[in-house]
Amino acid sequence: MYDEYGPIFSAMTDYIALFGNSGYDRTAAEHVFRLLAELDRTPMTDIFAVSGADDAARCAVALGALVCFSRRAAETVSAVFGVRPGSITPEAVCELFYGVSDIFPLIGSLTDRSAAGRVFDGVEPRYNAVMTMKPFAARFISEGELDDDAFLPASDYDINLLELTENERAVRDTAAALRTRGRSARRIIALYGEEGSGRRIAAVRALTETGLSYAELRAEAYGSEEMKDLATKLFLLDSVPIVVPGDSGAEVFTRFVRALAEETGTVVAICGSEHRCIAGWEETVSLKIDLPTIDEQYRIWENEIRAYKTDGSVDISELAGEFSFTVGGIKRALRCAEMFAQSETLSAADIKNGCCRSVNSDMGSKAVKINCVFGWDDIVLPEHSKKLMKTACDQVRYRHKVYDTWGFSGKIAYGKSVSMIFTGPPGTGKTMAAQIIAGELGLDIYRISLANVVSKYIGETEKNLDEIFEKAKKSKVVLFFDEADVLFSKRTEVKDSNDKYSNMESAFLLQKIEEYNGIVILATNLVQNFDEAFKRRMKLMIDFPFPDKARRAEMWRRAFPDKLPLGDIDFEYLVNEFELSGSNIKNIALHSAFLAAAEGSSEVGMKHIIAALRNEYSKSGKAFTKAEAGEYFYYIDE
């Protein structure tokens, strides 16, 4: 109990005993008023301050606290006014300190909306309303502390750490919003952005710089009375709430933030999405914290990686170019790298693995993850096409140098994604090439399932695409649109509403590609179906031609693993007689190996390959005749 309360509580206890014997004493009552006015700064005076309490409300709060702490005072009030010990009534306050039984001195001071009234249960505009001080208020008066499951422990922020462009802007804008209107304005200041972007630190800095105290809360499912008590605690602390999402989901978060704004006034909400808590609210300020620039990410990597032991393979410029992370994201990536590394010294591969493991790569039902099992030696392409694939990787790796060190970020406002079109007949290696690029950069790759994206309903396709790109931003993945001409065919002359909405879908996708700070690959068999303007805005177009004899020969030889025992295979015959794609050749090699294994053969021979060829022909509805089998026709009957 605070020592400062001794004189006032002693005087009130003596006066209550005097009142029980001889009634109202004006001199004794005025002495209590004087002591309350002279009381040093304590939790009880904080209640007076935030409520703007007059003498009547001060006396009510002091008396309500006294009967909680003093049995003698509680029993006297109970005996004189006929209430249970530990409670008071408006009549008791007015008779004790004003000498009147009418409660007019308290009508405006004790309401369920006033801070003084909020500390009591049972506040009503009746002379005999039984009022009991709420336990949390009594504890606050005696100890200066408040407990609530929603309150988060005080965070020890280094508020000068993040001198980043977006964070500094967010601090300035939040501080300006706090200064513009008074605390009583019922509104939400929503700071939104990716996890680890510094939203909470920006909120803390803005409140600190404007001279306001704050309390950090976790959104919980509260009833109306619980919410009023929480709001009262914030009044007592004289703090602006900073609300972070809890474990209850977006709906609970939204209800919590809105109810708290209704009860307390200004609320700073830490959101992951712009619309999570502010849509439809009458007065809001919405502030986004975007990702740090590539140059800033480079500096963050450089700063954070000093705490770890690394080998000479780590290239910070490459990390900053390949992965778009917040400050918190970079910290998580390094922790994951350390956790899963095979030794105490981190390699570039370890850190890239940590980057991939640290993000949630759940892309939902509209995308399927592809395992990257191929390398550069597995693909057979013209040299020019291979060079363009490596150029795509370089455009990711050297983004920091080109955009920031050399200044191109000031020349290009948008369209910093690495976007490309793979064009060529089926089976020529487009999917394999996408896997190679992703594997080379250490990124996960997802194939977009067109069946779950394209919709006949107006606006649904755009909604699905928006969902895919939003998830991809969080997952840092390569997006691979196979058979992309289904989605992004030529914009046509508008003859009916279907043409109009088809053009809108293409334009929307182009916008999302340019906004995406990652890799997007569109694969098509029919590049002529793409709109020319669309193709111009892609960074690269890589051709996957049908293989000629030289490349088919290379494909046949690479199709069989080194461990596989091969018989006398007539590769020249296979290359010259059958015009097959790389996908066909791979299927034949695998099928022939299964045929050899099934018959117990010790090696794969021509008879197995001829049988596999025949199967591959049948898949496309073609007959494989003895004439086509040539000198190996005798295997047809086997």
Secondary structure as UniProt FT lines:
FT   TURN            3..4
FT   HELIX           5..22
FT   HELIX           26..38
FT   HELIX           43..51
FT   HELIX           55..69
FT   HELIX           71..81
FT   TURN            85..86
FT   STRAND          87..88
FT   HELIX           90..98
FT   HELIX           104..107
FT   TURN            108..109
FT   TURN            112..113
FT   HELIX           115..118
FT   STRAND          120..121
FT   TURN            127..128
FT   STRAND          131..133
FT   HELIX           135..143
FT   TURN            149..150
FT   TURN            159..160
FT   HELIX           165..180
FT   TURN            183..184
FT   STRAND          188..193
FT   TURN            195..196
FT   HELIX           199..209
FT   TURN            210..211
FT   STRAND          213..218
FT   HELIX           224..237
FT   STRAND          239..244
FT   HELIX           250..264
FT   STRAND          267..271
FT   TURN            274..280
FT   STRAND          284..289
FT   HELIX           294..304
FT   HELIX           305..307
FT   TURN            312..313
FT   HELIX           316..322
FT   HELIX           327..340
FT   HELIX           348..358
FT   HELIX           364..366
FT   STRAND          367..370
FT   HELIX           376..378
FT   HELIX           383..397
FT   HELIX           400..405
FT   HELIX           408..410
FT   STRAND          418..423
FT   TURN            426..427
FT   HELIX           430..441
FT   STRAND          445..448
FT   HELIX           450..452
FT   TURN            458..459
FT   HELIX           460..475
FT   STRAND          478..481
FT   TURN            482..483
FT   HELIX           484..486
FT   HELIX           497..515
FT   STRAND          519..524
FT   HELIX           527..529
FT   HELIX           532..536
FT   STRAND          540..543
FT   HELIX           549..558
FT   TURN            562..563
FT   HELIX           571..577
FT   HELIX           582..598
FT   TURN            599..600
FT   HELIX           606..619
FT   TURN            620..621
FT   HELIX           626..629
FT   HELIX           630..635
FT   TURN            636..637
//
